[in-house]
Amino acid sequence: MSDILTNEGTDMRMTGFMWEAAIFLTIWEELQERLDEEQVEEIMKKAMHNAGTLMGKYAASKTGKSGIPGIQAAWELFYGPQEVLESSSQTYTIRGTNCAACNLWQAFGLPKERIEKLADLYCIADAGFAYGIDPSVKLVHERRLMKGDSECRWAHSVE
């Protein structure tokens, strides 16, 4: 695992994301031993969405913004400058080529298929984040590293 720690994972933010991913994985594994798969998925999705919503509300309280400006300000507050693909009053689409959770799970030796399955449970936090900032903003993951794409792409729009 030292390879991911000596690359881009050395800052505190990335290390925090790795801890989050490890905790998520161990909770998921523990629940898998105790409950049926449908219950595990329901619990993990709800927990991650709710966590994202809490973080989104917190970000909105710090930026004082809502809508697409709130999304943009929150992403920059939490993650630093973003690679913006599209930005208007109605949309905000960004991309990223690094995922701490995906990198960690690969370093742990998780099979590709398991990572792809976990993506649907883990990445829902991003939708919760958008919802917490402003319930009128919807998020679509257009691409995800965990699904085998070459990048993650988050497309936010106001409905």
FIKOLZA-1660 file (N, C-alpha, C; in steps of 0.1 Angstrom, whole numbers, plus 5000, padded with zeros to 4 digits):
% residues 159
   i   px   py   pz ch aa at
   1 5008 4988 5000  A  M  N
   1 5000 5000 5000  A  M CA
   1 5009 5013 5000  A  M  C
   2 5021 5012 5003  A  S  N
   2 5030 5024 5003  A  S CA
   2 5030 5031 4990  A  S  C
   3 5027 5024 4979  A  D  N
   3 5027 5031 4966  A  D CA
   3 5017 5042 4965  A  D  C
   4 5005 5040 4970  A  I  N
   4 4995 5051 4969  A  I CA
   4 4997 5061 4980  A  I  C
   5 5004 5058 4990  A  L  N
   5 5007 5068 5000  A  L CA
   5 5019 5078 4996  A  L  C
   6 5027 5073 4988  A  T  N
   6 5039 5081 4983  A  T CA
   6 5036 5089 4971  A  T  C
   7 5024 5086 4964  A  N  N
   7 5020 5094 4952  A  N CA
   7 5012 5106 4956  A  N  C
   8 5000 5107 4951  A  E  N
   8 4991 5118 4953  A  E CA
   8 4984 5117 4967  A  E  C
   9 4985 5106 4974  A  G  N
   9 4978 5104 4986  A  G CA
   9 4984 5109 4998  A  G  C
  10 4994 5117 4997  A  T  N
  10 5002 5121 5009  A  T CA
  10 4996 5133 5016  A  T  C
  11 4987 5141 5010  A  D  N
  11 4981 5152 5017  A  D CA
  11 4970 5147 5026  A  D  C
  12 4967 5155 5036  A  M  N
  12 4957 5151 5046  A  M CA
  12 4944 5149 5040  A  M  C
  13 4940 5157 5031  A  R  N
  13 4927 5155 5024  A  R CA
  13 4926 5141 5018  A  R  C
  14 4935 5137 5010  A  M  N
  14 4935 5124 5004  A  M CA
  14 4936 5113 5014  A  M  C
  15 4944 5115 5024  A  T  N
  15 4945 5104 5034  A  T CA
  15 4931 5103 5041  A  T  C
  16 4924 5114 5044  A  G  N
  16 4911 5113 5049  A  G CA
  16 4901 5106 5041  A  G  C
  17 4902 5108 5028  A  F  N
  17 4893 5100 5018  A  F CA
  17 4897 5085 5019  A  F  C
  18 4909 5082 5020  A  M  N
  18 4913 5068 5021  A  M CA
  18 4908 5062 5034  A  M  C
  19 4908 5069 5045  A  W  N
  19 4902 5064 5057  A  W CA
  19 4887 5062 5056  A  W  C
  20 4881 5071 5049  A  E  N
  20 4866 5070 5047  A  E CA
  20 4863 5057 5039  A  E  C
  21 4871 5055 5028  A  A  N
  21 4869 5043 5020  A  A CA
  21 4872 5030 5027  A  A  C
  22 4882 5030 5036  A  A  N
  22 4885 5018 5044  A  A CA
  22 4874 5016 5054  A  A  C
  23 4869 5026 5060  A  I  N
  23 4857 5024 5070  A  I CA
  23 4845 5019 5063  A  I  C
  24 4842 5025 5051  A  F  N
  24 4831 5021 5043  A  F CA
  24 4832 5006 5040  A  F  C
  25 4843 5002 5035  A  L  N
  25 4845 4988 5031  A  L CA
  25 4844 4979 5043  A  L  C
  26 4849 4982 5054  A  T  N
  26 4848 4973 5065  A  T CA
  26 4834 4972 5071  A  T  C
  27 4827 4983 5071  A  I  N
  27 4813 4983 5075  A  I CA
  27 4805 4974 5065  A  I  C
  28 4807 4976 5052  A  W  N
  28 4800 4969 5041  A  W CA
  28 4803 4954 5043  A  W  C
  29 4815 4950 5046  A  E  N
  29 4819 4936 5048  A  E CA
  29 4812 4930 5060  A  E  C
  30 4812 4938 5071  A  E  N
  30 4805 4933 5083  A  E CA
  30 4790 4931 5081  A  E  C
  31 4784 4941 5074  A  L  N
  31 4770 4939 5072  A  L CA
  31 4767 4927 5062  A  L  C
  32 4776 4925 5053  A  Q  N
  32 4774 4914 5044  A  Q CA
  32 4773 4900 5051  A  Q  C
  33 4780 4899 5062  A  E  N
  33 4780 4887 5070  A  E CA
  33 4768 4886 5078  A  E  C
  34 4760 4896 5081  A  R  N
  34 4749 4896 5090  A  R CA
  34 4735 4897 5083  A  R  C
  35 4735 4904 5072  A  L  N
  35 4722 4907 5065  A  L CA
  35 4722 4902 5051  A  L  C
  36 4710 4902 5045  A  D  N
  36 4709 4898 5031  A  D CA
  36 4714 4910 5022  A  D  C
  37 4718 4908 5010  A  E  N
  37 4724 4918 5001  A  E CA
  37 4715 4930 4999  A  E  C
  38 4702 4928 4998  A  E  N
  38 4693 4939 4996  A  E CA
  38 4693 4949 5008  A  E  C
  39 4693 4943 5020  A  Q  N
  39 4694 4952 5032  A  Q CA
  39 4707 4959 5033  A  Q  C
  40 4718 4952 5030  A  V  N
  40 4731 4959 5030  A  V CA
  40 4731 4971 5021  A  V  C
  41 4727 4968 5008  A  E  N
  41 4727 4979 4998  A  E CA
  41 4718 4991 5003  A  E  C
  42 4707 4988 5008  A  E  N
  42 4698 4999 5013  A  E CA
  42 4704 5007 5024  A  E  C
  43 4710 5000 5034  A  I  N
  43 4717 5007 5045  A  I CA
  43 4728 5015 5040  A  I  C
  44 4737 5010 5032  A  M  N
  44 4749 5017 5027  A  M CA
  44 4745 5029 5019  A  M  C
  45 4736 5027 5010  A  K  N
  45 4731 5038 5001  A  K CA
  45 4725 5050 5010  A  K  C
  46 4717 5046 5019  A  K  N
  46 4711 5056 5028  A  K CA
  46 4721 5063 5036  A  K  C
  47 4730 5056 5042  A  A  N
  47 4741 5062 5050  A  A CA
  47 4749 5071 5042  A  A  C
  48 4754 5067 5030  A  M  N
  48 4763 5075 5022  A  M CA
  48 4755 5088 5017  A  M  C
  49 4743 5086 5013  A  H  N
  49 4735 5097 5008  A  H CA
  49 4733 5107 5020  A  H  C
  50 4730 5102 5031  A  N  N
  50 4728 5111 5043  A  N CA
  50 4741 5118 5047  A  N  C
  51 4752 5111 5046  A  A  N
  51 4765 5117 5050  A  A CA
  51 4768 5128 5040  A  A  C
  52 4765 5125 5027  A  G  N
  52 4767 5136 5017  A  G CA
  52 4758 5148 5019  A  G  C
  53 4746 5145 5023  A  T  N
  53 4737 5156 5025  A  T CA
  53 4741 5165 5037  A  T  C
  54 4746 5158 5048  A  L  N
  54 4751 5166 5059  A  L CA
  54 4763 5175 5055  A  L  C
  55 4772 5169 5047  A  M  N
  55 4784 5176 5043  A  M CA
  55 4780 5188 5033  A  M  C
  56 4770 5185 5025  A  G  N
  56 4765 5196 5016  A  G CA
  56 4759 5207 5024  A  G  C
  57 4751 5204 5034  A  K  N
  57 4745 5215 5042  A  K CA
  57 4756 5223 5049  A  K  C
  58 4766 5215 5054  A  Y  N
  58 4777 5222 5061  A  Y CA
  58 4784 5231 5051  A  Y  C
  59 4787 5226 5039  A  A  N
  59 4794 5235 5029  A  A CA
  59 4786 5247 5025  A  A  C
  60 4773 5245 5024  A  A  N
  60 4764 5256 5020  A  A CA
  60 4764 5267 5032  A  A  C
  61 4765 5262 5044  A  S  N
  61 4765 5272 5055  A  S CA
  61 4778 5280 5055  A  S  C
  62 4789 5274 5050  A  K  N
  62 4802 5280 5049  A  K CA
  62 4803 5290 5037  A  K  C
  63 4797 5286 5026  A  T  N
  63 4798 5295 5014  A  T CA
  63 4787 5305 5013  A  T  C
  64 4775 5302 5020  A  G  N
  64 4764 5311 5019  A  G CA
  64 4758 5311 5005  A  G  C
  65 4760 5301 4997  A  K  N
  65 4755 5301 4984  A  K CA
  65 4746 5288 4981  A  K  C
  66 4737 5289 4971  A  S  N
  66 4729 5278 4968  A  S CA
  66 4729 5277 4952  A  S  C
  67 4721 5267 4947  A  G  N
  67 4721 5265 4933  A  G CA
  67 4734 5261 4927  A  G  C
  68 4736 5264 4914  A  I  N
  68 4749 5261 4908  A  I CA
  68 4761 5268 4914  A  I  C
  69 4759 5281 4917  A  P  N
  69 4770 5288 4924  A  P CA
  69 4774 5282 4937  A  P  C
  70 4764 5276 4944  A  G  N
  70 4767 5269 4957  A  G CA
  70 4774 5256 4955  A  G  C
  71 4771 5249 4944  A  I  N
  71 4778 5237 4941  A  I CA
  71 4792 5240 4938  A  I  C
  72 4795 5249 4929  A  Q  N
  72 4808 5253 4925  A  Q CA
  72 4816 5257 4937  A  Q  C
  73 4811 5266 4945  A  A  N
  73 4818 5271 4957  A  A CA
  73 4821 5260 4967  A  A  C
  74 4811 5250 4969  A  A  N
  74 4814 5239 4978  A  A CA
  74 4824 5230 4973  A  A  C
  75 4824 5227 4960  A  W  N
  75 4835 5218 4955  A  W CA
  75 4848 5224 4957  A  W  C
  76 4849 5237 4954  A  E  N
  76 4862 5244 4955  A  E CA
  76 4866 5244 4970  A  E  C
  77 4857 5247 4979  A  L  N
  77 4860 5247 4993  A  L CA
  77 4865 5234 4998  A  L  C
  78 4858 5223 4994  A  F  N
  78 4862 5210 4999  A  F CA
  78 4874 5203 4992  A  F  C
  79 4874 5206 4979  A  Y  N
  79 4884 5198 4971  A  Y CA
  79 4894 5206 4963  A  Y  C
  80 4893 5220 4964  A  G  N
  80 4903 5228 4957  A  G CA
  80 4898 5231 4943  A  G  C
  81 4906 5238 4935  A  P  N
  81 4902 5241 4922  A  P CA
  81 4898 5229 4913  A  P  C
  82 4888 5230 4905  A  Q  N
  82 4883 5219 4898  A  Q CA
  82 4886 5221 4883  A  Q  C
  83 4887 5209 4876  A  E  N
  83 4887 5210 4861  A  E CA
  83 4873 5211 4856  A  E  C
  84 4869 5223 4852  A  V  N
  84 4855 5226 4848  A  V CA
  84 4854 5223 4833  A  V  C
  85 4844 5215 4830  A  L  N
  85 4840 5212 4816  A  L CA
  85 4829 5220 4811  A  L  C
  86 4820 5224 4820  A  E  N
  86 4808 5232 4816  A  E CA
  86 4804 5240 4828  A  E  C
  87 4801 5252 4826  A  S  N
  87 4796 5260 4838  A  S CA
  87 4786 5271 4832  A  S  C
  88 4774 5271 4838  A  S  N
  88 4765 5282 4835  A  S CA
  88 4756 5283 4847  A  S  C
  89 4745 5291 4845  A  S  N
  89 4736 5293 4857  A  S CA
  89 4728 5280 4859  A  S  C
  90 4728 5271 4850  A  Q  N
  90 4719 5259 4851  A  Q CA
  90 4727 5246 4852  A  Q  C
  91 4740 5247 4849  A  T  N
  91 4748 5234 4849  A  T CA
  91 4763 5237 4854  A  T  C
  92 4768 5227 4859  A  Y  N
  92 4782 5227 4864  A  Y CA
  92 4787 5213 4862  A  Y  C
  93 4796 5211 4853  A  T  N
  93 4802 5197 4851  A  T CA
  93 4817 5198 4852  A  T  C
  94 4822 5189 4861  A  I  N
  94 4836 5188 4864  A  I CA
  94 4841 5174 4862  A  I  C
  95 4855 5173 4861  A  R  N
  95 4861 5160 4859  A  R CA
  95 4872 5158 4869  A  R  C
  96 4875 5146 4872  A  G  N
  96 4887 5142 4880  A  G CA
  96 4893 5129 4875  A  G  C
  97 4906 5128 4877  A  T  N
  97 4913 5116 4872  A  T CA
  97 4919 5108 4884  A  T  C
  98 4915 5111 4896  A  N  N
  98 4920 5104 4908  A  N CA
  98 4909 5101 4917  A  N  C
  99 4909 5089 4923  A  C  N
  99 4899 5086 4933  A  C CA
  99 4905 5078 4944  A  C  C
 100 4905 5084 4956  A  A  N
 100 4912 5078 4967  A  A CA
 100 4906 5064 4971  A  A  C
 101 4893 5063 4970  A  A  N
 101 4886 5051 4973  A  A CA
 101 4890 5040 4963  A  A  C
 102 4889 5043 4951  A  C  N
 102 4892 5033 4940  A  C CA
 102 4907 5029 4941  A  C  C
 103 4916 5039 4943  A  N  N
 103 4930 5036 4945  A  N CA
 103 4933 5026 4957  A  N  C
 104 4926 5029 4968  A  L  N
 104 4928 5021 4980  A  L CA
 104 4923 5007 4978  A  L  C
 105 4911 5006 4973  A  W  N
 105 4905 4993 4971  A  W CA
 105 4913 4985 4961  A  W  C
 106 4918 4991 4951  A  Q  N
 106 4927 4984 4942  A  Q CA
 106 4940 4979 4949  A  Q  C
 107 4945 4988 4957  A  A  N
 107 4957 4984 4965  A  A CA
 107 4954 4973 4975  A  A  C
 108 4942 4972 4980  A  F  N
 108 4938 4961 4989  A  F CA
 108 4936 4948 4981  A  F  C
 109 4936 4949 4967  A  G  N
 109 4934 4937 4959  A  G CA
 109 4919 4934 4957  A  G  C
 110 4910 4943 4959  A  L  N
 110 4896 4940 4956  A  L CA
 110 4894 4937 4941  A  L  C
 111 4886 4928 4937  A  P  N
 111 4884 4925 4923  A  P CA
 111 4877 4937 4916  A  P  C
 112 4879 4939 4904  A  K  N
 112 4873 4950 4896  A  K CA
 112 4858 4949 4897  A  K  C
 113 4852 4938 4897  A  E  N
 113 4837 4936 4898  A  E CA
 113 4832 4941 4911  A  E  C
 114 4839 4939 4922  A  R  N
 114 4835 4943 4935  A  R CA
 114 4836 4958 4936  A  R  C
 115 4846 4964 4931  A  I  N
 115 4848 4979 4931  A  I CA
 115 4836 4985 4923  A  I  C
 116 4833 4979 4911  A  E  N
 116 4822 4985 4903  A  E CA
 116 4809 4984 4911  A  E  C
 117 4807 4973 4918  A  K  N
 117 4794 4972 4926  A  K CA
 117 4795 4982 4938  A  K  C
 118 4806 4984 4945  A  L  N
 118 4807 4993 4956  A  L CA
 118 4805 5008 4951  A  L  C
 119 4808 5010 4939  A  A  N
 119 4807 5024 4933  A  A CA
 119 4792 5029 4935  A  A  C
 120 4783 5021 4932  A  D  N
 120 4769 5025 4933  A  D CA
 120 4765 5028 4948  A  D  C
 121 4771 5022 4957  A  L  N
 121 4768 5024 4971  A  L CA
 121 4776 5036 4977  A  L  C
 122 4788 5038 4972  A  Y  N
 122 4797 5048 4977  A  Y CA
 122 4795 5061 4971  A  Y  C
 123 4795 5062 4958  A  C  N
 123 4794 5075 4951  A  C CA
 123 4781 5082 4952  A  C  C
 124 4771 5075 4958  A  I  N
 124 4758 5082 4960  A  I CA
 124 4759 5094 4970  A  I  C
 125 4770 5094 4977  A  A  N
 125 4773 5105 4986  A  A CA
 125 4774 5118 4978  A  A  C
 126 4779 5117 4966  A  D  N
 126 4780 5129 4958  A  D CA
 126 4766 5135 4955  A  D  C
 127 4756 5127 4953  A  A  N
 127 4743 5132 4950  A  A CA
 127 4737 5138 4963  A  A  C
 128 4740 5132 4975  A  G  N
 128 4736 5137 4987  A  G CA
 128 4743 5151 4990  A  G  C
 129 4755 5152 4986  A  F  N
 129 4763 5165 4987  A  F CA
 129 4756 5176 4980  A  F  C
 130 4752 5173 4967  A  A  N
 130 4745 5183 4959  A  A CA
 130 4731 5186 4965  A  A  C
 131 4724 5176 4970  A  Y  N
 131 4711 5178 4976  A  Y CA
 131 4712 5187 4989  A  Y  C
 132 4723 5184 4997  A  G  N
 132 4725 5192 5009  A  G CA
 132 4727 5207 5006  A  G  C
 133 4734 5209 4995  A  I  N
 133 4737 5223 4991  A  I CA
 133 4724 5230 4986  A  I  C
 134 4717 5223 4978  A  D  N
 134 4704 5228 4972  A  D CA
 134 4696 5216 4966  A  D  C
 135 4685 5214 4972  A  P  N
 135 4676 5202 4967  A  P CA
 135 4672 5203 4953  A  P  C
 136 4673 5215 4947  A  S  N
 136 4669 5217 4933  A  S CA
 136 4680 5212 4923  A  S  C
 137 4692 5210 4929  A  V  N
 137 4703 5206 4920  A  V CA
 137 4704 5191 4920  A  V  C
 138 4705 5185 4908  A  K  N
 138 4706 5171 4906  A  K CA
 138 4720 5168 4901  A  K  C
 139 4725 5156 4905  A  L  N
 139 4738 5152 4900  A  L CA
 139 4737 5139 4892  A  L  C
 140 4744 5138 4882  A  V  N
 140 4745 5126 4874  A  V CA
 140 4760 5123 4873  A  V  C
 141 4764 5110 4876  A  H  N
 141 4778 5106 4874  A  H CA
 141 4778 5102 4859  A  H  C
 142 4784 5110 4851  A  E  N
 142 4785 5106 4837  A  E CA
 142 4796 5096 4835  A  E  C
 143 4806 5096 4843  A  R  N
 143 4817 5087 4842  A  R CA
 143 4823 5084 4856  A  R  C
 144 4828 5072 4858  A  R  N
 144 4834 5070 4871  A  R CA
 144 4846 5060 4870  A  R  C
 145 4857 5064 4876  A  L  N
 145 4869 5055 4877  A  L CA
 145 4865 5042 4882  A  L  C
 146 4857 5041 4892  A  M  N
 146 4853 5028 4898  A  M CA
 146 4845 5019 4889  A  M  C
 147 4840 5025 4878  A  K  N
 147 4832 5017 4868  A  K CA
 147 4841 5014 4856  A  K  C
 148 4854 5017 4857  A  G  N
 148 4863 5014 4846  A  G CA
 148 4865 5025 4836  A  G  C
 149 4859 5037 4838  A  D  N
 149 4862 5048 4830  A  D CA
 149 4875 5054 4833  A  D  C
 150 4880 5063 4824  A  S  N
 150 4893 5069 4825  A  S CA
 150 4893 5081 4834  A  S  C
 151 4881 5085 4838  A  E  N
 151 4879 5097 4847  A  E CA
 151 4866 5096 4854  A  E  C
 152 4864 5105 4864  A  C  N
 152 4851 5107 4870  A  C CA
 152 4846 5120 4864  A  C  C
 153 4833 5120 4862  A  R  N
 153 4827 5132 4857  A  R CA
 153 4813 5134 4864  A  R  C
 154 4812 5146 4870  A  W  N
 154 4801 5150 4878  A  W CA
 154 4793 5160 4871  A  W  C
 155 4781 5158 4867  A  A  N
 155 4773 5167 4859  A  A CA
 155 4761 5172 4868  A  A  C
 156 4762 5184 4872  A  H  N
 156 4751 5190 4881  A  H CA
 156 4742 5199 4872  A  H  C
 157 4729 5198 4875  A  S  N
 157 4720 5206 4868  A  S CA
 157 4708 5210 4877  A  S  C
 158 4702 5222 4874  A  V  N
 158 4691 5226 4882  A  V CA
 158 4678 5222 4875  A  V  C
 159 4669 5216 4883  A  E  N
 159 4657 5211 4876  A  E CA
 159 4646 5221 4878  A  E  C
% end
